Structures are given as structure tokens and as C-alpha cells.
Amino acid sequence: MADNKGYKQTENPQIPRARHHGIGSRPPKVENIQATIKRVWSYMRSEKRLFWLVLSVVLISSLLSLLGPYLLGVAVDRVIEDPETSTLLQMLVLLGAIYIFHSITLWLQNYWMIGISQNTVFTMRNHLFSHLQRLPILFFQERQFGELMSRLTNDMENVSRTLNTAIIQFTTSLITILGTIGMMLWLSPLLTVLTLTIVPVMYFGMKWITKRTGRFFKDQQRELGDMNGYVEEMFSGQTIIKMFSQEHSVIENFQKKNEALRHASYWAQTYSGFIPKLMNMLNNISFAIIVGGGGLLAVNGAVSIGVIVTFTTYSRQFTRPLNDLANQFNMILSAVAGADRVFQIIDETEETKDEEQAEPIHSLNGKIDFRSVCFSYEDEQPTLKNINFTASPGETVALVGPTGAGKTTIISLLSRFYETDEGEILVDGQNLKRITRDSLRKQMGVVLQDATLFHTTIRENLRYDRLGASDEEVEDAAKAANAHSFISRLQEGYDTVLDADGNGISHGQRQLLSIARAILADPSLLILDEATSSIDTVTEIKINEALANLMEGRTSFVIAHRLNTIRSADLILVLKDGEIIEQGSHQELLEKEGFYADLVRAQQNDNLHAG
């Protein structure tokens, strides 16, 4: 079911869709841990045979750990009755075989479980990343990239660590506790009752602790994601920070976020740290009860010395799994919090799917009609109101106006990043919604104010939209964009590997590469976001020549910030407060002596004063 913003509702029968929460907000409470665990299990289904094999080995391992102490007690009693060396040697060989086999089962279950957990998280991570590629642009505009990275890395790693250890230890602990109680009852019910007197204290103590650790672990994950988002934002904005001398303010803000993370982590670790201390104390109390009570029973002939030896071992085997269960419960709570944050993203609504009647297009003439188009972002005032204009094939349409006038929104609607509230957009006479998104965007080329390049070779960056382009075609596109000369001067030429986001070459060179990429893509529609902004005069001349080659014969939309760059545009749309208040050629608009003429004069005066 689609709404009018370009989203579709994704349904999941296993867990309710997470409500949207903005940056810095508290994650929703995980009300149904079982549902979240069940959802993680759905990613493990391909490994279910191996998983059940692991559980079988865990069962064998746990039974061997129960058999060892029992045989140790039997050995003590037999040696007391028959102190011959052969009897002792037989029992030692048997015990040695059991413990060796037990070690082998431990190694096997850990080895197999590592594979299961890594394959499961691999699948989850692929699903999350693939889903991110299907989310609308608005989703990324509302969130910090660092916070999203935290979910893709930290939260996923949290789930991985828990799957690696928690399932095995949880199952082992549960079997060991039940088996130990059964063996103790079989050997001496009275001594068992004495030993289990510590269980109520243990239960209420762990309940008090784990009730608090779950909340603090969730706070820790939230604060970690918030700090990661802030760090990513500050790293990307270092130039602005230094230009405005805001280092001190940035450090102070980071210290506040770091303090919030420290506080959450401190209390999460502090409360979880109470558990082993509590268990050690109860272990010592249990040992004293067994020795004291067992000694009295042995004097009266109710139990043997071997039974007391067995009980002392079982008492430690009994309290240690309880300790492990509590620790693993904390790990599981932390992992559930991480998995829930991952599922919140997976449950975000995707872009609406293409309508059933939508068909792919393979070429465009380039005629664009906006007919009574209205649009508003969610819960906001109308952004565009009754937009009407026609762009003929091969024409250049310039969009001008103050910030927030709706220039970028028009381009976003044409690109189908959003859907119109009212009206329609026609491409070559066909409703935009009747054209598949992928085929539409294949016909569009984009050159933004800030060129986006990737950490790969220049050649592969230029081939981004045409992976099958030959080396000759790549070089021809670079020549047409006036980029070939500077590429040739690089030590590795077209095989030069660019740093992340093209760092290492100048802003103007990045723009030339972006234009060359668009030329190689050979689009029918072209979108330019003032590609010559903040460029020196010599580079601007090169870029304008490259843009002229790129725009020739193509319908082009130019978001103009410097009005002297659009004098030759066929149609200039002047926007203000979401409406087209004037339209026409440069000369026609000057003759009207309206808003556009005022903008031109204002910029000319600014340039005059700047000169």
C-alpha cells in the first residue's frame, strides 16, 4: 500500500514495524525479546542442520562434564576400599579419556558455531545494506551517516559476538544445571536440599541486577551510535570547523557525548560486574554448607567420602552455569538491543514500487511538462504550489530563486525521489508514473555542485554508469570534458586510484571528472547544480566548455546560483515560496523589471563591490 510520498509499507509477520525515530531519540523499548530472537533465527534457517548438530554436541559435552565428577567420587571410594595401584590407574585412564573427549566436543561446537554466526550476520548485513539502497532519499536526509554506520557495524558485531558464544554457553549452562540437580538428588536428597538453599538468594540477586543492566546496555548502544554520528559529521566538516575556529566548541560537544557514553557504559558494566562477585560469594557459602553438612552425614554413615567429593565439584558446576546464564542473559539483552536497531532500519518503508502499468523506456526526446504540480514534505507547509511549465526537447531550463523556493524539489520530483501530491509530470507525453524508475534514471545525467567520486581508479569512476564502456570511449569522454590533460599528467593516468570522495585532486578537477562521467553515460535529460560554483576563472572556462559539449542536443535543467551563467538559457523559471512567479528568457525577464531583474541587479552590485 503506497502513500503519496514515494514510500511503501513493508509488512513483517514476525515483529511489528518499528516506528520512525529521529536522530538522538531513544530507541523504542524491546517489548518482545522472543519475537526479536525469532526474527534473528529466521536468518539462521539455512544453517539449521549444522545448528542442531552443534546442539547435539553441546548435549554430549554437558553429559561428559556431569560424568567426570561422578566418576571422581567413585574413584575416591574405590581407592579407600581397595588402595591398590591398578584400581587407581584404571580410574585415572577412564577419567582421562572422558576429559579428552570432552575437550574435543568443546572444540567442535565452537568451530561450527563460529561458522553459523558469521554466515548469519553475513546474511543480515547483506539484507540491511541492500535495504538501505531501496530507501528513499528523505530517509538519508533525516539521519546522520555515522549513526547509520553504527547500526551496520557496531550493532551487527554485537549480534555476531552473542551468536558466537551465547547460544552454546546458554544451552550448556541450562543442561548442566538440570543434570547437576538430577545427579545430586540421586546421590543424596538431603545434601542436595542443603546445597540448594543458596538458590533463592542467587535468583533474587540476579533478577535485581539484570533488571537494570538491560536498560543500561540499550542506553550504551544508543549513546555509541549518537557519538559515531557526531564524529563522522565533524570529520567531514573539518574545513568549516577550522575556518570558523570552532575547535573548542566541537571538543566540548564531543566531551558531552563521550561522557554520556561513559556514564551508560559505566553503569552497564558495573551492574553486570556484580554477578561474578555474587556468584563467588555464594560458591564459598555452598562449599562450606557441603563440607559441614556432608561431614556430619558421613560421620553418621549417610553418605560416603566420595559423594562429598562429588558434591563439592557439582556445587561449583551448579553455581558457575548460573553465573554464565546471568552473564549470557546480559549479552543477549545487549544483542537484542543491537538487533532491534538493525530491524528498525530494515522495517523502514522503501520507495514505492513501480506501478503495474509502468514500462521501461530506452530513449527520450526530452519534452517535459509540469501540469499543476503540488508537493509538500510530511507534516510541512506546501513546498510547491501549482507548478506549470513546458521544456521542449534540447532546451535548457534554468531554475532560479531564493533558498527554499523549491528549485531542488522540482528536480527531485522529476527524478522520482518523491511523488507529487497533485498534478502530473509528463515525459514525452507520458505520465512519469507510467515509466519505471530505473529506466528513467538511466536517461538522466547529473552534475552536482559537489562532485561525488569513489575510492577506485579514475577509469572506473568515469565508467560508473556504463561499466562496459571501452578505454577509448572513456578517454574520448574525458577529452570532451577537458579532463584528459590533467589525468594524463598523473603518475598512473587513468589508473590512478582516488582517495575517498575524490580527495587528493582539486575541486575543479573533480567537477571535470563528474562531467566526463555524464558525457560517457550519454543521457537524454541533464541536471546541473551550478557546476562552476567556487571555481577559479581558468577552471571555470574549462568547465563551461565541457558543459557546453555535455548539454548539446539534450534537455537540461540548471539550478542557478550565479545568474550570469544562465543568460543563454531557453527558459528561466523564477521561483519564490514554492510558486513560479516569472518565466521567460533572460532578456524577456529583464524587460519585465520584476523579481528576476532585481536579482540580476543585486548580484551585479555585489560583484562590483567585491571587485
Sequence and secondary structure as in RCSB ss.txt:
>XXXX:A:sequence
MADNKGYKQTENPQIPRARHHGIGSRPPKVENIQATIKRVWSYMRSEKRLFWLVLSVVLISSLLSLLGPYLLGVA
VDRVIEDPETSTLLQMLVLLGAIYIFHSITLWLQNYWMIGISQNTVFTMRNHLFSHLQRLPILFFQERQFGELMS
RLTNDMENVSRTLNTAIIQFTTSLITILGTIGMMLWLSPLLTVLTLTIVPVMYFGMKWITKRTGRFFKDQQRELG
DMNGYVEEMFSGQTIIKMFSQEHSVIENFQKKNEALRHASYWAQTYSGFIPKLMNMLNNISFAIIVGGGGLLAVN
GAVSIGVIVTFTTYSRQFTRPLNDLANQFNMILSAVAGADRVFQIIDETEETKDEEQAEPIHSLNGKIDFRSVCF
SYEDEQPTLKNINFTASPGETVALVGPTGAGKTTIISLLSRFYETDEGEILVDGQNLKRITRDSLRKQMGVVLQD
ATLFHTTIRENLRYDRLGASDEEVEDAAKAANAHSFISRLQEGYDTVLDADGNGISHGQRQLLSIARAILADPSL
LILDEATSSIDTVTEIKINEALANLMEGRTSFVIAHRLNTIRSADLILVLKDGEIIEQGSHQELLEKEGFYADLV
RAQQNDNLHAG
>XXXX:A:secstr
 B TTSEE    SSS       TT        HHHHHHHHHHTTGGGHHHHHHHHHHHHHHHHHHHHHHHHHHHH
HHHHHH   HHHHHHHHHHHHHHHHHHHHHHHHHHHHHHHHHHHHHHHHHHHHHHHHHTS HHHHHTS HHHHHH
IIIIIHHHHHHHHHHHHHHHHHHHHHHHHHHHHHHHH HHHHHHHGGGHHHHHHHHHHHHHHHHHHHHHHHHHHH
HHHHHHHHHHHTHHHHHHTT HHHHHHHHHHHHHHHHHHHHHHHHHHHHHHHHHHHHHHHHHHHHHHHHHHHHHT
TSS HHHHHHHHHHHHHHHHHHHHHHHHHHHHHHHHHHHHHHHHHHTS EE    TT B  S     EEEEEEEE
  TTS  SEEEEEEEE TT EEEEE STTSSHHHHHHHHTTSS  SEEEEEETTEEGGGB HHHHHHTEEEE SS
    SSBHHHHHTTT TT  HHHHHHHHHHTT HHHHHHSTTGGG B  GGGTTS HHHHHHHHHHHHHHH  SE
EEEE TTTT  HHHHHHHHHHHHHHHTTSEEEEE SSGGG TT SEEEEEETTEEEEEE HHHHHHHTSHHHHHH
HHHHHHHHHH 
